[in-house]
């Protein structure tokens, strides 16, 4: 696994865990303003990693061609 692939996987899992926590805590009014700020930072980091990863992959050659 390439370094950027690993960074993306780590960012995705981190965001997933943070979102899972938020999904439970927010409806129960157990999520602070600081936690919201921290979650926003995690999601912004994920967005940066995704943008850096965007378009990096070659088009797979094993795809079924579509009609033009």
Wavefront OBJ file of the C-alpha trace (Angstrom):
o trace
v 0.000 0.000 0.000
v 1.428 3.349 -1.024
v 2.009 6.121 1.527
v -0.853 8.273 0.186
v -3.191 5.270 0.218
v -2.292 4.660 3.857
v -2.823 8.329 4.735
v -6.233 8.235 3.075
v -7.218 5.041 4.898
v -6.172 6.527 8.254
v -8.060 9.769 7.569
v -11.178 7.861 6.492
v -11.160 5.656 9.605
v -10.514 8.613 11.893
v -13.417 10.513 10.373
v -15.634 7.439 10.583
v -14.930 6.994 14.298
v -15.431 10.682 15.016
v -18.710 10.734 13.056
v -19.924 7.607 14.864
v -19.279 9.312 18.199
v -21.011 12.482 17.037
v -24.003 10.570 15.680
v -24.548 9.078 19.121
v -23.689 12.092 21.271
v -25.371 14.954 19.406
v -28.969 13.668 19.649
v -28.353 12.984 23.351
v -27.061 16.538 23.860
v -23.710 15.188 24.986
v -21.531 16.881 22.359
v -19.727 20.088 23.251
v -18.892 23.069 21.075
v -15.219 22.027 21.291
v -16.094 18.550 20.035
v -17.952 20.117 17.096
v -14.877 22.218 16.334
v -12.613 19.154 16.574
v -14.906 17.162 14.284
v -14.899 19.961 11.735
v -11.074 19.890 11.781
v -11.068 16.123 11.241
v -13.439 16.492 8.282
v -11.365 19.339 6.810
v -8.257 17.152 7.077
v -10.125 14.326 5.354
v -11.151 16.698 2.561
v -7.514 17.741 2.064
v -6.333 14.133 1.914
v -9.119 13.237 -0.533
v -8.293 16.191 -2.781
v -4.609 15.244 -2.778
v -5.596 11.691 -3.692
v -8.097 12.753 -6.371
v -7.160 11.709 -9.871
v -4.064 9.899 -8.725
v -5.360 6.484 -9.696
v -5.110 5.301 -13.276
v -8.305 4.105 -14.891
v -8.625 0.355 -14.336
v -8.064 -1.613 -17.523
v -10.391 -4.415 -16.508
v -13.566 -2.338 -16.741
v -16.216 -3.213 -19.266
v -16.218 -0.502 -21.924
v -19.376 1.583 -22.182
v -21.046 2.479 -25.450
v -20.182 5.959 -26.660
l 1 2 3 4 5 6 7 8 9 10 11 12 13 14 15 16 17 18 19 20 21 22 23 24 25 26 27 28 29 30 31 32 33 34 35 36 37 38 39 40 41 42 43 44 45 46 47 48 49 50 51 52 53 54 55 56 57 58 59 60 61 62 63 64 65 66 67 68
